[in-house]
Amino acid sequence: MNDDLLFSRGSEDTILSDQDLRDGLTQALDALGPKTRVCALPPDGTRAHARAGILTSQLYDYYGSSLSCVIPALGTHRSMGQDEFERMFPGVPYSLHRAHEWRTGLTELGRVPKEFISEISEGACSFDWPAQINRHIVEGGYELIVSIGQVVPHEVVGMANHSKNLFIGTGGIEAINRSHWLGAVCGIERIMGKLDTPVRAVLDYALKNFAQALPMLWVLTVVGPLADGTMVTRGLFIGTGRSCLEQAAKLSEAVNIQHLEKPIERALVWLDPSEYRSTWLGNKAIYRTRMAMADGGNLTIIAPGIRCFGEDSGIDSMIRKHGYCGTKACMNLVASGVLAEHLAAAAHLIHGSSEGRFSVTLAAGGLSKEEVQCVGYQWADCNDLAQRLKIATLRDGYNDSPDGPLYFIRNPALGLWSAQK
């Protein structure tokens, strides 16, 4: 396919309804012409705000039996159960669901050379990178592969989605490990909220050199909050090349990045228990706010749904053993061989650290005081803290609290906060 932009609508003031999303997707699909075998790659339930549910449902309404399968782009997340799948994709038969097995069932399309990665990382990494994706995507004989998702600041790639959904969302453990480590050692402050980053360069290389035969359609949304915290869709961009990503990223930068006049001394982040079950996901509360936190400040996270650290038992045990120890310590653990084969876990230990600049208090509903403290955080009782601070009454931004001024964030997944000039 050529780099054609099939639908583009959005601005900082735009509000797109569900019907607008359906109509926009229909317009793009009409332009492509009939297809008899289609595969959908939406995000999983951890990206509930992406509007992927309504778009995947419209894809099924449009194609009917020609939509052959739905492969949620899990990355390393847990597979979706039937109830979760049917809630997120109303009207789409669960029989179309094909779980992504990120440790097995992969096809390697090629390898990005280590010389390229060394150059873009300024010598920080010297490995090659495998362009691995779910084997079924390659071998399924599809006339169209529809990748759906939200463009929003991201800690590894800079701006989420597009080729990330393909190569990371349906990728393998080696690719996920190495891309996460590449992003971490290049510095999260240099990456988050930016389109062109080292990891994006790797994904672009893989897409251009190894995946041109895949009939990809990129369906990208931009979602942002109103003043009362209500989430609205600000943009929809659909295309077969990179133009849709560039337009969506430009709008996301305007909609999703909050530039603060001064650093935050005390911040409070709420993690919805229906979305956040582990710190692997919930540490968005840390890395989405770290560029806004004052030296010596405190970040408190109220997370009633968090009951573990990693999304699988192996990674969970590594986090418990080493704790959120920061960049220098993690680089030593990798260099010594301790975490050399577990680079995604090592990257997560960096992302979940304040690097000693500010303290982190985690009030988790399913973790004990001892568990929280063993990974390097301070502990607080989840229920007591939520009641004392009256979570339901807080608005996004500065609030008065019993302990003084408090900056509140209701959903860290939807933005990036920065006080850097």
Secondary structure as GFF3:
##gff-version 3
##sequence-region A 1 421
A	DSSP	beta_strand	5	10	.	.	.	ID=ss1
A	DSSP	alpha_helix	18	32	.	.	.	ID=ss2
A	DSSP	beta_strand	38	41	.	.	.	ID=ss3
A	DSSP	three_ten_helix	45	50	.	.	.	ID=ss4
A	DSSP	alpha_helix	52	63	.	.	.	ID=ss5
A	DSSP	three_ten_helix	64	66	.	.	.	ID=ss6
A	DSSP	beta_strand	67	70	.	.	.	ID=ss7
A	DSSP	alpha_helix	82	88	.	.	.	ID=ss8
A	DSSP	three_ten_helix	94	96	.	.	.	ID=ss9
A	DSSP	beta_strand	106	112	.	.	.	ID=ss10
A	DSSP	alpha_helix	114	120	.	.	.	ID=ss11
A	DSSP	beta_strand	129	134	.	.	.	ID=ss12
A	DSSP	alpha_helix	135	139	.	.	.	ID=ss13
A	DSSP	beta_strand	144	150	.	.	.	ID=ss14
A	DSSP	beta_strand	153	154	.	.	.	ID=ss15
A	DSSP	beta_strand	158	159	.	.	.	ID=ss16
A	DSSP	alpha_helix	163	167	.	.	.	ID=ss17
A	DSSP	alpha_helix	173	186	.	.	.	ID=ss18
A	DSSP	alpha_helix	188	191	.	.	.	ID=ss19
A	DSSP	alpha_helix	198	210	.	.	.	ID=ss20
A	DSSP	beta_strand	216	225	.	.	.	ID=ss21
A	DSSP	beta_strand	231	239	.	.	.	ID=ss22
A	DSSP	alpha_helix	243	256	.	.	.	ID=ss23
A	DSSP	beta_strand	257	259	.	.	.	ID=ss24
A	DSSP	beta_strand	264	270	.	.	.	ID=ss25
A	DSSP	alpha_helix	279	282	.	.	.	ID=ss26
A	DSSP	alpha_helix	284	287	.	.	.	ID=ss27
A	DSSP	beta_strand	293	303	.	.	.	ID=ss28
A	DSSP	alpha_helix	313	322	.	.	.	ID=ss29
A	DSSP	alpha_helix	327	335	.	.	.	ID=ss30
A	DSSP	alpha_helix	343	351	.	.	.	ID=ss31
A	DSSP	beta_strand	359	364	.	.	.	ID=ss32
A	DSSP	alpha_helix	369	374	.	.	.	ID=ss33
A	DSSP	beta_strand	378	379	.	.	.	ID=ss34
A	DSSP	alpha_helix	382	389	.	.	.	ID=ss35
A	DSSP	three_ten_helix	391	393	.	.	.	ID=ss36
A	DSSP	beta_strand	397	399	.	.	.	ID=ss37
A	DSSP	beta_strand	406	409	.	.	.	ID=ss38
A	DSSP	three_ten_helix	412	414	.	.	.	ID=ss39
A	DSSP	beta_strand	416	418	.	.	.	ID=ss40
###
